[in-house]
Amino acid sequence: MRSDVRTYAHDVNGVLGSILAVADVQSARGGNGDKAQAAFADIAAAARRGGTLVENLMRAASVADSGTDSAVERDLSYLETLHVALDPVAAELERSGRGESIPIVDRETGRFLSVLVSALRPKNILEIGTAFGYSALWMARAQGPGGRILTIDPDRSRTDIAAEFFRKAGVSERIEIVNRPALDVLPELRPDSFDFVFIDALKEEYADYLRLAVPLLKRGGMIAADNLLWGHAASMPPAANDPTATLGIRTFNEALLHHPALEATIVPIGDGLGLAVKR
Ligand SMILES: C[S@@+](CC[C@H](N)C(=O)[O-])C[C@H]1O[C@@H](n2cnc3c(N)ncnc32)[C@H](O)[C@@H]1O
């Protein structure tokens, strides 16, 4: 069951428990007069009934949730069996990333990026967050021989692995890796020079990536950004102890969807993918 539903149910139960305690004490105490005592007994009975209803609601929510989850899982497995299998290099790259717990994009997000890039044919792609090069490989293959990708990641131990995969896949000539923090690199890039930007690095910096990336994008160019649902955390009721990454994603989502220069949406593919076109 969703944890916010559980929290709300717990709170309602707490309130009902307090009402019940007071009503029970007052109805047992006597000296209030018969009418008042009967009223307290009625309140106690209603609070007990409320408690039972909350339990029923929680059970129903739990059953509904598991039904939805299994239906979604079934849909995803069905779609997976329909798609063409990954080629050996992409499959090995995906295994390495997942094996070392590198947060690479979900396979369906990779496929979606690939279809987008095939449709839009962007000549110049900017990627923020390379890791082992999984998302870059999806885009490079879809982009075709004339395209270029500039991908930024300060972690050379990861990008050395990416470079090796790019070589194996025969796309390394078209991909330039920059091993510096994106916020240092973006201000140095030429305005209006990219057709497609993919954001997938530090969640706390997403809003700054957006601010700096929009001027780099040509008119009609597209920005895509991963993890906008952030493992179901972004949609939870805000709490004082929310991690900074969750706050970063929420701030970014607002900024993306209300950016005056962008036509944007967020779709629930993988961990949530933002898509925006520069007007
Ligand atoms: C989610 S992973 C990228 C996954 C990759 N896009 C893929 O799907 O294959 C995020 C990457 O951002 C990199 N990163 C961390 N700080 C960064 C920064 N300041 N600028 C750019 N990238 C950064 C991390 O080293 C990590 O490899």
The ligand as an ORCA input file, in Angstrom:
! r2SCAN-3c Opt
* xyz 0 1
  C      22.446      8.648    -13.258
  S      24.127      8.567    -13.672
  C      24.090      8.784    -15.414
  C      23.564      7.573    -16.117
  C      23.640      7.651    -17.628
  N      22.961      8.827    -18.145
  C      23.002      6.409    -18.233
  O      21.763      6.303    -18.200
  O      23.733      5.540    -18.703
  C      24.637     10.137    -13.104
  C      26.083     10.483    -13.421
  O      26.252     11.864    -13.120
  C      27.584     12.024    -12.781
  N      27.806     13.298    -12.088
  C      28.010     13.528    -10.768
  N      28.245     14.817    -10.551
  C      28.184     15.428    -11.752
  C      28.355     16.768    -12.180
  N      28.605     17.744    -11.295
  N      28.249     17.043    -13.487
  C      27.958     16.059    -14.373
  N      27.799     14.771    -14.025
  C      27.916     14.457    -12.738
  C      27.887     10.812    -11.901
  O      29.283     10.589    -11.864
  C      27.083      9.720    -12.588
  O      27.901      8.914    -13.389
*
